[in-house]
């Protein structure tokens, strides 16, 4: 468990601003004809109080965001997010991954948000209705597999803020959750925590290939590389439950010595041969490494983090690629213009005035006014003010990486997740790039074989 952060209230006020605007201006509901399956996750925030400003148990319970952030302990606390590590389950696509509490929507759920509340209660025993404020949503996204060709479900992230500092201990469902971890927002934003993870190519396909087919894919394409964050929790809870032998079972341990019979010796020999694992039937479980946030959950988290100062969460996000150098080079060449086009697509329509005091004030009769007065500090290569007397464009010459490629809070009601926008059409180009790399390999092999053939003929 990491040591608690020192008193750092710098993110508390921006967090209040973000949650206030998400509450009054939620993202639209995504309905798609490609899949009817929907799942919801809970992005649960809390403010961890500092030692010098501990909450008073006798103080009245806040009922609004304004009341909560007006309390002294909240003003001097450290904002944190709750993550879960999924239980290890055979056949589960997301086994042992770092995720947010949540799951699929059931028919009895009133809506997607109700599904997030129910799943959180079932998985970690946290009653969001009793201990949290509902703070709107983040962009919904269509989850796909098979390199973006096969839709799986619509993912609906909802934001909650715990307003009680002394909620009951979390109760983990051992079949679903291996552990829970509270991680400070400040650490999620630190560049030093960024890394990459490597994943088998077959795990990105619809049927998760095995055997010879999986070996061939790994030989040809190596592994996929994804951006990730090393998590440094301040508080963790682990599930320690193990299956209990049925009381009616008669398979009790017998430590008494007995002379081995021919059958027992044969059985012992067969067991040793089976467990010799010369055919790798029982691969060793992966070693317990650092907690790494990546993939779908990182995309959801990045949408929120880029709303927080310094608004650069996606500057450290990278497109997925492969480990072989020729495949990486092919992907880089074919996606170069694509990435620049996506960057311009995200920047278009974002309100980014140089002076936050000049931003339009919220209007209770206009949902768009909440969006216009928010997200003013995001960096970008091209800053466009589309809400003034005219479009003002300012070129930035210090742009590196993907500055400002966040969700922002945009003018229109068709906002999509930033990472989703970046990846739309990306895997189509990746498939072509992989084909080009394989053709290049085949061509090089043919050239080598032709040279070898000529030399062999010349020696004869």
ZAVOMI-173928 format. One record per residue (C-alpha): residue number from 0; residue in one letter; chain; x, y, z. Coordinates in nm, 2 decimals. Each point is the difference from the previous one (the first is absolute). Layout:
BEGIN
<atom NUM,A,A,<X,Y,Z>>;
...
//
This chain:
BEGIN
<atom 0,X,A,<0.00,0.00,0.00>>;
<atom 1,X,A,<0.14,0.34,-0.10>>;
<atom 2,X,A,<0.05,0.27,0.25>>;
<atom 3,X,A,<-0.27,0.27,0.01>>;
<atom 4,X,A,<0.05,0.31,-0.20>>;
<atom 5,X,A,<0.08,0.32,0.18>>;
<atom 6,X,A,<-0.27,0.27,0.02>>;
<atom 7,X,A,<-0.06,0.11,-0.35>>;
<atom 8,X,A,<-0.32,0.19,-0.06>>;
<atom 9,X,A,<0.09,0.11,-0.35>>;
<atom 10,X,A,<-0.23,-0.25,-0.17>>;
<atom 11,X,A,<-0.30,0.04,0.23>>;
<atom 12,X,A,<-0.13,0.32,-0.16>>;
<atom 13,X,A,<0.04,-0.13,-0.36>>;
<atom 14,X,A,<-0.17,-0.32,0.11>>;
<atom 15,X,A,<-0.30,0.20,0.13>>;
<atom 16,X,A,<-0.02,0.18,-0.33>>;
<atom 17,X,A,<0.02,-0.32,-0.21>>;
<atom 18,X,A,<-0.27,-0.17,0.21>>;
<atom 19,X,A,<-0.23,0.30,0.00>>;
<atom 20,X,A,<0.00,0.02,-0.38>>;
<atom 21,X,A,<-0.03,-0.37,-0.05>>;
<atom 22,X,A,<-0.30,0.00,0.22>>;
<atom 23,X,A,<-0.18,0.28,-0.19>>;
<atom 24,X,A,<0.11,-0.10,-0.34>>;
<atom 25,X,A,<0.03,-0.38,-0.04>>;
<atom 26,X,A,<0.11,-0.17,-0.31>>;
<atom 27,X,A,<-0.26,-0.14,-0.24>>;
<atom 28,X,A,<-0.13,-0.36,0.01>>;
<atom 29,X,A,<0.16,-0.21,-0.27>>;
<atom 30,X,A,<-0.25,-0.23,-0.18>>;
<atom 31,X,A,<0.13,-0.23,-0.27>>;
<atom 32,X,A,<-0.16,-0.26,-0.23>>;
<atom 33,X,A,<0.32,-0.21,-0.01>>;
<atom 34,X,A,<-0.05,-0.13,0.36>>;
<atom 35,X,A,<-0.27,0.01,0.27>>;
<atom 36,X,A,<0.23,-0.10,0.28>>;
<atom 37,X,A,<0.08,0.27,0.25>>;
<atom 38,X,A,<0.23,0.02,0.30>>;
<atom 39,X,A,<0.06,0.27,0.26>>;
<atom 40,X,A,<0.30,0.09,0.21>>;
<atom 41,X,A,<0.02,0.23,0.30>>;
<atom 42,X,A,<0.28,0.26,0.01>>;
<atom 43,X,A,<0.00,0.05,0.38>>;
<atom 44,X,A,<0.19,0.29,0.15>>;
<atom 45,X,A,<0.07,0.09,0.36>>;
<atom 46,X,A,<0.20,0.27,0.18>>;
<atom 47,X,A,<0.24,-0.16,0.24>>;
<atom 48,X,A,<0.03,0.23,0.30>>;
<atom 49,X,A,<0.34,0.12,0.12>>;
<atom 50,X,A,<0.13,-0.05,0.36>>;
<atom 51,X,A,<-0.01,0.37,0.07>>;
<atom 52,X,A,<-0.37,0.05,-0.12>>;
<atom 53,X,A,<-0.19,-0.31,0.12>>;
<atom 54,X,A,<-0.38,0.00,-0.05>>;
<atom 55,X,A,<-0.23,0.06,0.30>>;
<atom 56,X,A,<-0.23,-0.30,0.04>>;
<atom 57,X,A,<-0.27,0.24,0.15>>;
<atom 58,X,A,<0.00,0.23,-0.30>>;
<atom 59,X,A,<-0.32,-0.01,-0.22>>;
<atom 60,X,A,<0.01,-0.23,-0.30>>;
<atom 61,X,A,<0.04,0.21,-0.33>>;
<atom 62,X,A,<-0.28,-0.04,-0.25>>;
<atom 63,X,A,<0.15,0.18,-0.30>>;
<atom 64,X,A,<0.34,0.04,-0.16>>;
<atom 65,X,A,<0.02,0.36,0.12>>;
<atom 66,X,A,<-0.06,-0.11,0.36>>;
<atom 67,X,A,<0.25,-0.28,-0.02>>;
<atom 68,X,A,<0.29,0.21,-0.15>>;
<atom 69,X,A,<-0.07,0.28,0.25>>;
<atom 70,X,A,<0.10,-0.22,0.29>>;
<atom 71,X,A,<0.36,0.06,0.12>>;
<atom 72,X,A,<0.11,-0.36,-0.01>>;
<atom 73,X,A,<-0.11,-0.04,-0.36>>;
<atom 74,X,A,<0.18,0.32,-0.10>>;
<atom 75,X,A,<0.32,-0.14,0.15>>;
<atom 76,X,A,<-0.04,-0.36,-0.11>>;
<atom 77,X,A,<0.14,-0.21,-0.28>>;
<atom 78,X,A,<-0.23,-0.11,-0.28>>;
<atom 79,X,A,<0.01,-0.38,-0.07>>;
<atom 80,X,A,<-0.16,-0.25,-0.24>>;
<atom 81,X,A,<-0.11,-0.35,0.08>>;
<atom 82,X,A,<0.13,-0.29,-0.22>>;
<atom 83,X,A,<-0.06,-0.37,0.02>>;
<atom 84,X,A,<0.22,-0.29,-0.10>>;
<atom 85,X,A,<-0.22,-0.26,-0.16>>;
<atom 86,X,A,<0.02,-0.35,0.13>>;
<atom 87,X,A,<0.19,-0.26,-0.21>>;
<atom 88,X,A,<-0.25,-0.20,-0.20>>;
<atom 89,X,A,<0.06,-0.24,-0.28>>;
<atom 90,X,A,<-0.16,0.12,-0.32>>;
<atom 91,X,A,<-0.06,0.35,0.12>>;
<atom 92,X,A,<0.13,0.25,-0.26>>;
<atom 93,X,A,<0.08,0.25,0.27>>;
<atom 94,X,A,<0.13,-0.24,0.27>>;
<atom 95,X,A,<0.23,0.16,0.26>>;
<atom 96,X,A,<-0.02,0.34,-0.17>>;
<atom 97,X,A,<-0.02,0.33,0.18>>;
<atom 98,X,A,<-0.35,0.14,-0.05>>;
<atom 99,X,A,<-0.28,0.21,0.14>>;
<atom 100,X,A,<-0.29,-0.16,0.20>>;
<atom 101,X,A,<-0.28,-0.09,-0.23>>;
<atom 102,X,A,<-0.15,-0.26,-0.23>>;
<atom 103,X,A,<-0.27,-0.07,-0.25>>;
<atom 104,X,A,<-0.35,0.16,0.02>>;
<atom 105,X,A,<-0.27,-0.24,0.11>>;
<atom 106,X,A,<-0.37,0.02,-0.11>>;
<atom 107,X,A,<-0.11,0.11,0.35>>;
<atom 108,X,A,<0.24,0.30,0.00>>;
<atom 109,X,A,<-0.19,0.33,-0.05>>;
<atom 110,X,A,<0.28,0.15,-0.22>>;
<atom 111,X,A,<0.37,-0.02,-0.06>>;
<atom 112,X,A,<0.08,0.20,0.31>>;
<atom 113,X,A,<-0.21,-0.24,0.22>>;
<atom 114,X,A,<0.21,-0.28,-0.14>>;
<atom 115,X,A,<0.32,0.17,0.11>>;
<atom 116,X,A,<-0.14,0.05,0.35>>;
<atom 117,X,A,<-0.12,-0.36,0.03>>;
<atom 118,X,A,<0.32,-0.15,-0.13>>;
<atom 119,X,A,<0.21,0.21,0.24>>;
<atom 120,X,A,<-0.20,-0.12,0.29>>;
<atom 121,X,A,<0.03,-0.37,-0.11>>;
<atom 122,X,A,<0.37,0.01,-0.08>>;
<atom 123,X,A,<0.15,0.22,0.28>>;
<atom 124,X,A,<-0.29,0.04,0.24>>;
<atom 125,X,A,<-0.01,0.38,-0.04>>;
<atom 126,X,A,<-0.35,0.16,0.01>>;
<atom 127,X,A,<0.03,0.30,-0.23>>;
<atom 128,X,A,<-0.36,0.10,0.06>>;
<atom 129,X,A,<0.07,0.05,0.37>>;
<atom 130,X,A,<0.36,0.13,0.00>>;
<atom 131,X,A,<0.06,0.18,-0.33>>;
<atom 132,X,A,<-0.13,0.28,-0.22>>;
<atom 133,X,A,<-0.07,-0.07,-0.37>>;
<atom 134,X,A,<0.21,0.22,-0.21>>;
<atom 135,X,A,<-0.10,-0.06,-0.36>>;
<atom 136,X,A,<0.18,-0.22,-0.25>>;
<atom 137,X,A,<0.30,-0.03,-0.23>>;
<atom 138,X,A,<-0.03,-0.08,-0.37>>;
<atom 139,X,A,<-0.16,-0.33,-0.08>>;
<atom 140,X,A,<0.19,-0.22,-0.25>>;
<atom 141,X,A,<-0.05,-0.30,-0.22>>;
<atom 142,X,A,<0.23,-0.28,0.12>>;
<atom 143,X,A,<0.13,-0.21,-0.29>>;
<atom 144,X,A,<0.24,-0.29,-0.06>>;
<atom 145,X,A,<0.16,-0.17,-0.29>>;
<atom 146,X,A,<0.20,0.32,-0.06>>;
<atom 147,X,A,<-0.31,0.21,0.00>>;
<atom 148,X,A,<-0.21,-0.21,-0.24>>;
<atom 149,X,A,<-0.23,-0.18,0.25>>;
<atom 150,X,A,<-0.21,0.20,0.25>>;
<atom 151,X,A,<-0.04,-0.14,0.35>>;
<atom 152,X,A,<-0.20,0.25,0.20>>;
<atom 153,X,A,<-0.06,0.37,0.08>>;
<atom 154,X,A,<0.20,0.11,0.31>>;
<atom 155,X,A,<-0.16,0.27,0.22>>;
<atom 156,X,A,<0.22,0.17,0.26>>;
<atom 157,X,A,<-0.17,0.19,0.28>>;
<atom 158,X,A,<0.18,0.23,0.25>>;
<atom 159,X,A,<-0.07,-0.01,0.38>>;
<atom 160,X,A,<0.15,0.19,0.29>>;
<atom 161,X,A,<0.01,-0.14,0.35>>;
<atom 162,X,A,<-0.12,0.26,0.25>>;
<atom 163,X,A,<0.05,-0.21,0.31>>;
<atom 164,X,A,<0.36,-0.04,0.12>>;
<atom 165,X,A,<-0.08,-0.30,0.21>>;
<atom 166,X,A,<-0.19,-0.24,-0.23>>;
<atom 167,X,A,<-0.03,-0.36,0.11>>;
<atom 168,X,A,<0.29,-0.23,-0.09>>;
<atom 169,X,A,<-0.01,-0.14,-0.35>>;
<atom 170,X,A,<-0.14,-0.35,-0.04>>;
<atom 171,X,A,<0.16,-0.16,-0.31>>;
<atom 172,X,A,<-0.18,-0.27,-0.19>>;
<atom 173,X,A,<0.29,-0.26,-0.04>>;
<atom 174,X,A,<-0.13,-0.15,-0.33>>;
<atom 175,X,A,<0.01,0.35,-0.16>>;
<atom 176,X,A,<0.25,0.21,0.18>>;
<atom 177,X,A,<0.35,-0.09,0.13>>;
<atom 178,X,A,<0.08,0.34,0.15>>;
<atom 179,X,A,<-0.09,0.37,0.01>>;
<atom 180,X,A,<0.23,0.29,-0.01>>;
<atom 181,X,A,<-0.04,0.38,0.07>>;
<atom 182,X,A,<0.24,0.19,-0.23>>;
<atom 183,X,A,<0.05,0.38,0.02>>;
<atom 184,X,A,<-0.08,0.20,-0.31>>;
<atom 185,X,A,<0.34,0.18,0.04>>;
<atom 186,X,A,<0.18,-0.33,-0.05>>;
<atom 187,X,A,<-0.21,-0.09,-0.30>>;
<atom 188,X,A,<0.11,0.33,-0.16>>;
<atom 189,X,A,<0.37,-0.05,0.07>>;
<atom 190,X,A,<0.21,-0.07,-0.32>>;
<atom 191,X,A,<0.23,-0.22,0.21>>;
<atom 192,X,A,<-0.28,-0.25,0.05>>;
<atom 193,X,A,<-0.05,-0.06,-0.38>>;
<atom 194,X,A,<0.12,-0.32,-0.15>>;
<atom 195,X,A,<-0.11,-0.26,-0.26>>;
<atom 196,X,A,<-0.14,-0.35,0.02>>;
<atom 197,X,A,<0.04,-0.29,-0.24>>;
<atom 198,X,A,<-0.29,-0.22,-0.10>>;
<atom 199,X,A,<-0.03,-0.31,-0.22>>;
<atom 200,X,A,<-0.15,0.08,-0.34>>;
<atom 201,X,A,<-0.25,-0.29,0.03>>;
<atom 202,X,A,<-0.16,0.17,0.31>>;
<atom 203,X,A,<-0.11,0.29,-0.23>>;
<atom 204,X,A,<-0.20,-0.23,-0.23>>;
<atom 205,X,A,<-0.36,-0.11,0.04>>;
<atom 206,X,A,<0.07,-0.36,0.07>>;
<atom 207,X,A,<0.33,0.03,0.19>>;
<atom 208,X,A,<0.19,-0.25,-0.21>>;
<atom 209,X,A,<0.20,-0.28,0.17>>;
<atom 210,X,A,<0.24,-0.28,-0.10>>;
<atom 211,X,A,<0.18,0.02,-0.34>>;
<atom 212,X,A,<-0.20,0.29,-0.12>>;
<atom 213,X,A,<0.10,0.21,0.30>>;
<atom 214,X,A,<0.36,-0.10,-0.04>>;
<atom 215,X,A,<0.00,0.10,-0.36>>;
<atom 216,X,A,<-0.15,0.34,0.09>>;
<atom 217,X,A,<0.26,0.06,0.26>>;
<atom 218,X,A,<0.28,-0.10,-0.24>>;
<atom 219,X,A,<-0.12,0.23,-0.27>>;
<atom 220,X,A,<-0.12,0.31,0.20>>;
<atom 221,X,A,<0.18,-0.05,0.34>>;
<atom 222,X,A,<-0.20,0.19,0.27>>;
<atom 223,X,A,<-0.22,0.30,0.00>>;
<atom 224,X,A,<0.12,0.31,0.20>>;
<atom 225,X,A,<-0.24,0.21,0.19>>;
<atom 226,X,A,<0.04,0.32,0.21>>;
<atom 227,X,A,<-0.04,-0.06,0.37>>;
<atom 228,X,A,<0.02,0.16,0.35>>;
<atom 229,X,A,<0.18,-0.15,0.29>>;
<atom 230,X,A,<-0.24,0.04,0.30>>;
<atom 231,X,A,<0.13,0.10,0.34>>;
<atom 232,X,A,<-0.29,-0.05,0.24>>;
<atom 233,X,A,<-0.03,0.17,0.34>>;
<atom 234,X,A,<-0.25,-0.26,0.12>>;
<atom 235,X,A,<-0.06,-0.36,-0.11>>;
<atom 236,X,A,<-0.25,-0.27,0.10>>;
<atom 237,X,A,<0.06,-0.36,-0.10>>;
<atom 238,X,A,<-0.24,-0.29,-0.03>>;
<atom 239,X,A,<0.14,-0.29,0.20>>;
<atom 240,X,A,<-0.29,-0.25,-0.03>>;
<atom 241,X,A,<0.07,-0.34,-0.13>>;
<atom 242,X,A,<-0.24,-0.29,-0.09>>;
<atom 243,X,A,<-0.11,-0.19,0.31>>;
<atom 244,X,A,<-0.03,-0.38,-0.01>>;
<atom 245,X,A,<-0.36,-0.12,0.03>>;
<atom 246,X,A,<-0.08,-0.13,0.35>>;
<atom 247,X,A,<-0.15,-0.31,-0.16>>;
<atom 248,X,A,<0.32,-0.08,-0.18>>;
<atom 249,X,A,<0.18,-0.32,0.12>>;
<atom 250,X,A,<0.34,0.09,-0.16>>;
<atom 251,X,A,<0.18,0.06,0.33>>;
<atom 252,X,A,<0.38,0.01,0.02>>;
<atom 253,X,A,<0.15,-0.32,0.13>>;
<atom 254,X,A,<0.36,0.03,0.13>>;
<atom 255,X,A,<0.03,-0.36,0.11>>;
<atom 256,X,A,<0.27,-0.21,-0.17>>;
<atom 257,X,A,<-0.13,-0.28,-0.23>>;
<atom 258,X,A,<0.19,-0.25,-0.21>>;
<atom 259,X,A,<-0.03,0.11,-0.37>>;
<atom 260,X,A,<-0.20,-0.23,-0.22>>;
<atom 261,X,A,<0.07,-0.06,-0.37>>;
<atom 262,X,A,<-0.29,0.22,-0.09>>;
<atom 263,X,A,<0.12,0.29,0.22>>;
<atom 264,X,A,<0.35,-0.03,-0.14>>;
<atom 265,X,A,<-0.13,0.01,-0.36>>;
<atom 266,X,A,<-0.22,0.29,0.08>>;
<atom 267,X,A,<0.29,0.19,0.16>>;
<atom 268,X,A,<0.21,-0.06,-0.31>>;
<atom 269,X,A,<-0.27,0.12,-0.23>>;
<atom 270,X,A,<-0.05,0.31,0.21>>;
<atom 271,X,A,<0.38,0.08,-0.02>>;
<atom 272,X,A,<-0.01,-0.04,-0.38>>;
<atom 273,X,A,<-0.30,0.22,-0.04>>;
<atom 274,X,A,<0.14,0.27,0.22>>;
<atom 275,X,A,<0.34,-0.02,-0.17>>;
<atom 276,X,A,<-0.17,0.24,-0.25>>;
<atom 277,X,A,<0.23,-0.09,-0.29>>;
<atom 278,X,A,<-0.28,0.12,-0.23>>;
<atom 279,X,A,<-0.07,0.32,0.20>>;
<atom 280,X,A,<-0.35,-0.10,0.10>>;
<atom 281,X,A,<0.02,0.18,0.33>>;
<atom 282,X,A,<0.18,0.34,-0.06>>;
<atom 283,X,A,<0.12,0.18,0.30>>;
<atom 284,X,A,<-0.22,0.29,0.11>>;
<atom 285,X,A,<0.13,0.34,-0.08>>;
<atom 286,X,A,<0.22,0.16,0.27>>;
<atom 287,X,A,<-0.17,0.26,0.21>>;
<atom 288,X,A,<0.13,0.33,-0.15>>;
<atom 289,X,A,<-0.10,0.37,0.04>>;
<atom 290,X,A,<-0.36,0.11,-0.03>>;
<atom 291,X,A,<-0.03,0.13,-0.36>>;
<atom 292,X,A,<-0.29,0.19,-0.13>>;
<atom 293,X,A,<-0.04,-0.04,-0.38>>;
<atom 294,X,A,<-0.24,-0.07,-0.28>>;
<atom 295,X,A,<-0.37,0.08,0.03>>;
<atom 296,X,A,<0.01,0.12,0.36>>;
<atom 297,X,A,<0.30,0.23,-0.08>>;
<atom 298,X,A,<-0.21,0.15,-0.28>>;
<atom 299,X,A,<-0.28,0.08,0.24>>;
<atom 300,X,A,<0.24,0.14,0.26>>;
<atom 301,X,A,<0.18,0.21,-0.25>>;
<atom 302,X,A,<-0.33,0.17,-0.10>>;
<atom 303,X,A,<-0.03,0.12,0.36>>;
<atom 304,X,A,<0.36,0.08,0.06>>;
<atom 305,X,A,<0.03,0.22,-0.30>>;
<atom 306,X,A,<-0.27,0.23,0.16>>;
<atom 307,X,A,<0.24,0.05,0.30>>;
<atom 308,X,A,<0.31,0.23,0.00>>;
<atom 309,X,A,<0.24,0.00,-0.18>>;
<atom 310,X,A,<-0.25,-0.14,-0.26>>;
<atom 311,X,A,<0.27,-0.22,-0.16>>;
<atom 312,X,A,<-0.12,-0.35,0.09>>;
<atom 313,X,A,<0.00,-0.10,-0.37>>;
<atom 314,X,A,<0.34,0.15,-0.07>>;
<atom 315,X,A,<0.14,-0.32,0.15>>;
<atom 316,X,A,<-0.25,-0.23,-0.17>>;
<atom 317,X,A,<0.14,-0.20,-0.30>>;
<atom 318,X,A,<-0.17,-0.19,-0.28>>;
<atom 319,X,A,<0.02,-0.38,0.03>>;
<atom 320,X,A,<0.27,-0.16,-0.21>>;
<atom 321,X,A,<0.21,-0.32,-0.03>>;
<atom 322,X,A,<0.34,-0.11,0.12>>;
<atom 323,X,A,<0.16,-0.10,-0.34>>;
<atom 324,X,A,<0.19,0.29,-0.14>>;
<atom 325,X,A,<-0.11,-0.04,-0.36>>;
<atom 326,X,A,<-0.37,-0.01,0.11>>;
<atom 327,X,A,<0.04,0.30,0.22>>;
<atom 328,X,A,<0.17,0.19,-0.29>>;
<atom 329,X,A,<-0.27,-0.09,-0.24>>;
<atom 330,X,A,<-0.27,0.11,0.24>>;
<atom 331,X,A,<0.18,0.33,0.08>>;
<atom 332,X,A,<0.02,0.08,-0.37>>;
<atom 333,X,A,<-0.35,-0.08,-0.09>>;
<atom 334,X,A,<-0.16,0.17,0.30>>;
<atom 335,X,A,<0.21,0.32,0.00>>;
<atom 336,X,A,<-0.26,0.21,-0.18>>;
<atom 337,X,A,<-0.29,-0.18,0.18>>;
<atom 338,X,A,<0.13,0.10,0.34>>;
<atom 339,X,A,<0.04,0.37,-0.10>>;
<atom 340,X,A,<-0.36,-0.01,-0.14>>;
<atom 341,X,A,<-0.13,-0.14,0.32>>;
<atom 342,X,A,<0.18,0.26,0.20>>;
<atom 343,X,A,<-0.17,0.27,-0.20>>;
<atom 344,X,A,<-0.34,-0.17,0.04>>;
<atom 345,X,A,<0.03,0.01,0.37>>;
<atom 346,X,A,<0.11,0.36,0.01>>;
<atom 347,X,A,<-0.28,0.12,-0.22>>;
<atom 348,X,A,<-0.28,0.17,0.19>>;
<atom 349,X,A,<0.18,0.01,0.34>>;
<atom 350,X,A,<-0.03,0.32,0.19>>;
<atom 351,X,A,<0.34,0.11,0.11>>;
<atom 352,X,A,<0.02,0.37,0.09>>;
<atom 353,X,A,<0.33,0.14,0.12>>;
<atom 354,X,A,<-0.17,0.17,0.30>>;
<atom 355,X,A,<-0.24,-0.22,0.20>>;
<atom 356,X,A,<-0.17,0.31,0.13>>;
<atom 357,X,A,<-0.12,0.08,-0.35>>;
<atom 358,X,A,<-0.19,-0.33,-0.03>>;
<atom 359,X,A,<-0.38,0.03,-0.03>>;
<atom 360,X,A,<-0.18,-0.05,0.33>>;
<atom 361,X,A,<-0.23,-0.30,0.05>>;
<atom 362,X,A,<-0.36,0.05,-0.10>>;
<atom 363,X,A,<-0.26,-0.21,0.18>>;
<atom 364,X,A,<-0.21,-0.01,-0.32>>;
<atom 365,X,A,<0.28,-0.13,-0.23>>;
<atom 366,X,A,<0.18,-0.33,0.03>>;
<atom 367,X,A,<0.26,0.12,-0.24>>;
<atom 368,X,A,<0.09,0.29,0.23>>;
<atom 369,X,A,<0.14,-0.25,0.25>>;
<atom 370,X,A,<0.23,-0.13,-0.26>>;
<atom 371,X,A,<0.11,0.34,-0.13>>;
<atom 372,X,A,<0.12,0.11,0.34>>;
<atom 373,X,A,<0.21,-0.31,0.06>>;
<atom 374,X,A,<0.32,-0.16,-0.11>>;
<atom 375,X,A,<0.17,0.33,-0.06>>;
<atom 376,X,A,<0.35,-0.10,0.09>>;
<atom 377,X,A,<0.06,-0.29,-0.24>>;
<atom 378,X,A,<0.31,0.03,-0.21>>;
<atom 379,X,A,<-0.01,-0.06,-0.37>>;
<atom 380,X,A,<0.21,0.07,-0.31>>;
<atom 381,X,A,<-0.29,0.21,-0.15>>;
<atom 382,X,A,<-0.22,0.19,0.24>>;
<atom 383,X,A,<-0.33,0.09,-0.15>>;
<atom 384,X,A,<-0.25,0.24,0.17>>;
<atom 385,X,A,<-0.33,-0.06,-0.17>>;
<atom 386,X,A,<-0.22,0.18,0.24>>;
<atom 387,X,A,<0.14,0.36,-0.03>>;
<atom 388,X,A,<-0.07,0.26,-0.26>>;
<atom 389,X,A,<0.19,-0.21,-0.25>>;
<atom 390,X,A,<0.21,-0.31,-0.03>>;
<atom 391,X,A,<0.34,0.07,0.15>>;
<atom 392,X,A,<0.28,-0.24,-0.08>>;
<atom 393,X,A,<0.34,0.00,0.18>>;
<atom 394,X,A,<0.29,-0.22,-0.12>>;
<atom 395,X,A,<0.21,-0.17,0.27>>;
<atom 396,X,A,<0.36,-0.08,-0.09>>;
<atom 397,X,A,<0.08,-0.19,0.32>>;
<atom 398,X,A,<-0.23,-0.29,-0.07>>;
<atom 399,X,A,<0.13,-0.34,0.06>>;
<atom 400,X,A,<-0.18,-0.33,0.03>>;
<atom 401,X,A,<-0.38,0.03,0.02>>;
<atom 402,X,A,<-0.06,0.32,0.19>>;
<atom 403,X,A,<-0.36,0.07,0.09>>;
<atom 404,X,A,<-0.15,-0.32,-0.14>>;
<atom 405,X,A,<-0.25,-0.03,0.28>>;
<atom 406,X,A,<-0.37,-0.01,0.01>>;
<atom 407,X,A,<-0.02,0.36,0.11>>;
<atom 408,X,A,<-0.35,0.12,0.03>>;
<atom 409,X,A,<-0.12,0.06,-0.35>>;
<atom 410,X,A,<-0.27,0.20,-0.16>>;
<atom 411,X,A,<-0.21,-0.26,-0.17>>;
<atom 412,X,A,<-0.20,-0.29,0.16>>;
<atom 413,X,A,<0.17,-0.27,-0.21>>;
<atom 414,X,A,<0.31,-0.02,0.21>>;
<atom 415,X,A,<0.19,-0.33,0.00>>;
<atom 416,X,A,<0.28,-0.13,0.21>>;
<atom 417,X,A,<0.34,0.14,-0.10>>;
<atom 418,X,A,<0.17,-0.33,-0.02>>;
<atom 419,X,A,<-0.29,-0.14,-0.20>>;
<atom 420,X,A,<0.03,0.29,-0.24>>;
<atom 421,X,A,<0.37,-0.06,-0.04>>;
<atom 422,X,A,<-0.05,-0.37,-0.07>>;
<atom 423,X,A,<-0.28,0.03,-0.25>>;
<atom 424,X,A,<0.14,-0.15,-0.33>>;
<atom 425,X,A,<0.34,-0.06,0.16>>;
<atom 426,X,A,<-0.02,-0.38,-0.01>>;
<atom 427,X,A,<-0.11,0.00,-0.36>>;
<atom 428,X,A,<0.33,0.16,-0.08>>;
<atom 429,X,A,<0.19,-0.23,0.23>>;
<atom 430,X,A,<-0.13,-0.30,-0.19>>;
<atom 431,X,A,<0.13,0.15,-0.32>>;
<atom 432,X,A,<0.33,0.08,0.16>>;
<atom 433,X,A,<0.04,-0.35,0.13>>;
<atom 434,X,A,<-0.07,-0.14,-0.35>>;
<atom 435,X,A,<0.26,0.24,-0.14>>;
<atom 436,X,A,<0.26,-0.12,0.26>>;
<atom 437,X,A,<-0.08,-0.36,-0.08>>;
<atom 438,X,A,<0.04,0.06,-0.37>>;
<atom 439,X,A,<0.33,0.17,0.07>>;
<atom 440,X,A,<0.12,-0.31,0.20>>;
<atom 441,X,A,<-0.11,-0.23,-0.28>>;
<atom 442,X,A,<0.18,0.21,-0.26>>;
<atom 443,X,A,<0.32,0.01,0.21>>;
<atom 444,X,A,<-0.02,-0.38,0.04>>;
<atom 445,X,A,<-0.04,-0.04,-0.38>>;
<atom 446,X,A,<0.30,0.22,-0.06>>;
<atom 447,X,A,<0.21,-0.20,0.24>>;
<atom 448,X,A,<-0.11,-0.33,-0.15>>;
<atom 449,X,A,<0.07,0.13,-0.35>>;
<atom 450,X,A,<0.35,0.11,0.09>>;
<atom 451,X,A,<0.07,-0.33,0.18>>;
<atom 452,X,A,<-0.13,-0.19,-0.31>>;
<atom 453,X,A,<0.22,0.19,-0.24>>;
<atom 454,X,A,<0.31,-0.05,0.22>>;
<atom 455,X,A,<-0.08,-0.37,0.03>>;
<atom 456,X,A,<-0.04,-0.03,-0.38>>;
<atom 457,X,A,<0.32,0.19,-0.06>>;
<atom 458,X,A,<0.20,-0.24,0.22>>;
<atom 459,X,A,<-0.13,-0.29,-0.21>>;
//
